[in-house]
Structure formats: C-alpha cells, structure tokens
Amino acid sequence: MNLSGKKILVTGGAGFIGSHLVDALVSAGAKVSIVDNLSTGKKENINKKAVFYKLDINSKKIDYVFRRENPEYVFLLAFNTNVPKAVRSPLFDVRSLVGNLNVIEKCHLYKIKKVIFASSGFVYGNTEIFPTLETENVIPDNPYIISKFAVENYLQFYNKAYNLDYVILRYSTVYGPRQVGGAMADYIRSLYAGNNAIIYGDGNKTRDYVYVGDVVRANLKSIDFKFKKKVLPIFNIGTSKETTLNRLYFKIGSLLKSSNCHPIYKMDRPGELIRFCISYKKAGKYLNWKPKVKLDRGLKDTLNHYIHVHK
C-alpha cells in the first residue's frame, strides 16, 4: 500500500516498538499522530514529524484526538508489558484492557478502515506444542495474557457486530534499540555496568527473540491484508527458534567482553512461561512476512545503540 498522505494513529507511539513503527510510517509518507502517556515511553523517541498527544488511552479526550486527526488506520500498541507487575497487580493490568476498548469504540464510531493490535504469543501460556500455531488454545496463566486475549475478543466482536476491520499480531519476545523493559534489557544494563544480572529460575527457560525491525515490517504488511472469510486475521510474529535465558545472557556478556559474567539465580516468579516458541508459517502465507534479522546480528545492533546512548 502507498502510505503517502495516509492518516494513521499509533497508541504507545513513544514506546519501544511504537516509536520504531512511527518512524517507518513517517518515512513512508504517512501523516502520523501519537497517543502516549509517557509512563514507559520516552520523549526522545517521539518522531518530530508526528503529532504528539500526551494522553492516557483511558481518557475521554481520546474522542478529541479522533475528531481532530481523523485517522484512517489505528495501531494499538499502548499496553502494560510488565508481566510480573501484572501478576502482582491484576487491577492495574485491567487499565490496559479498558483503555484499548475505549480506543476501539472510537475506531467504530469514527469508521476507521482498519485496527491493528499488538497482542502477544504469551497467550498460548505453558503449552506443550512447539513451534506454537495460532490454532492452539489460549491458556490464561497470568493477567497479562487474560487482558491481551480479551482485547482480541473485543476486536472480533466489533468485526462481527459493526464490520470493523482488524488484524491481530501475536508477537514473540521483541528486542532491539530503545528497549528498556524485559530480561534482555536488564542483562544489558547490568553487564555493561560491570555487574551481574538476575536470572529468575535456572536459566533454562526459553524465549523466541524477534528483532523490532522485523516486527515493524509485519505491522506495515498488515495494513494491506485483505479480509478473508475463512482466514482469521490473527498472525504469530516470531522466529520459530528457542533461546535459553542462559545462552542469551552469555551471548551478551561475550559481545560486551565482560570479564565478570556470572548470573545471579533467584527463585522463579509465578505466572512465568517455561518454553516459548511460535510458528510464523501463517504470517508467511498471508502477509508474505518472515523474520530477516538473526539473533547475533540483532544483538550487536541493540548493544551498539545502547553503548552509543550511554557513553
């Protein structure tokens, strides 16, 4: 799709993934507006060519943004991404659900052409099927999964009741420049500072790491996806490869040439996934998408950015 002049709204557009998406949309010539309360997003991530609203997605002022900007497409990326925090405080996580529903309702009222929601492959919980397909059951192992899946269900309701077009992208573990949360970011911060980082559990938990640039490409390709009756527009966005936390930790230590690279193991936290690896075959077939950036290269780019920012 030619995005030149297209009006696009991105919630969470000052965050890690959202800001990269905004940059790509702006580069493609789109007229982009951002809604972000800066709770985790950063001012320095905001593209200067985008219109920025410092606003929570739960706010009634969201209506003003839709009236003023008149977007054609909406990307929903604003969400609490801290799973341990969701486990400790389920009521806090509900704000993400209600806020996204608030925006979806406006998408219906203002007749948005398509909504693209950043969901998570974590919805499959502690499944035993790897790489996990979109047809596997959702397992509500923590409030984060419950909230993400609830938004997915609301989108399907709005499609059936009001013909609101949508695409749901279930990300694996996204990493790259500007990342501030998650285990990988913790490892990088600690090891770069010459300290050891905490690994919860024995380090044998696995994750499927997908580079943020690849995730952005999936989002852009979703804009042009044509709704098909027999194809539920839910797509895994991952690499179908597992990496243990131990292996990731020592890879980072090696790239940073750390002489003191010994993780501090602590008791695992409740609500954690033991193995995580999702299949991208469906995205390959219907979105013509596949991951391009391998973990070693992506880690180097991520570390180079971190070192540049923290010199």
Sequence and secondary structure as in RCSB ss.txt:
>XXXX:A:sequence
MNLSGKKILVTGGAGFIGSHLVDALVSAGAKVSIVDNLSTGKKENINKKAVFYKLDINSKKIDYVFRRENPEYVF
LLAFNTNVPKAVRSPLFDVRSLVGNLNVIEKCHLYKIKKVIFASSGFVYGNTEIFPTLETENVIPDNPYIISKFA
VENYLQFYNKAYNLDYVILRYSTVYGPRQVGGAMADYIRSLYAGNNAIIYGDGNKTRDYVYVGDVVRANLKSIDF
KFKKKVLPIFNIGTSKETTLNRLYFKIGSLLKSSNCHPIYKMDRPGELIRFCISYKKAGKYLNWKPKVKLDRGLK
DTLNHYIHVHK
>XXXX:A:secstr
   TT EEEEETTTSHHHHHHHHHHHHTT EEEEEE  SS  GGGS TTSEEEE  TTSTTHHHHHHHH  SEEE
E      HHHHHH HHHHHHHHHHHHHHHHHHHHTT SEEEEEEEGGGG S S SSB TTS     SHHHHHHHH
HHHHHHHHHHHH   EEEEEE EEE TT  SSHHHHHHHHHHTT   EEESSS  EE EEEHHHHHHHHHHHHT 
  BTTB SEEEES S  EEHHHHHHHHHHHTT S    EEE   TT  S   B  HHHHHHT       HHHHHH
HHHHHHHHHT 
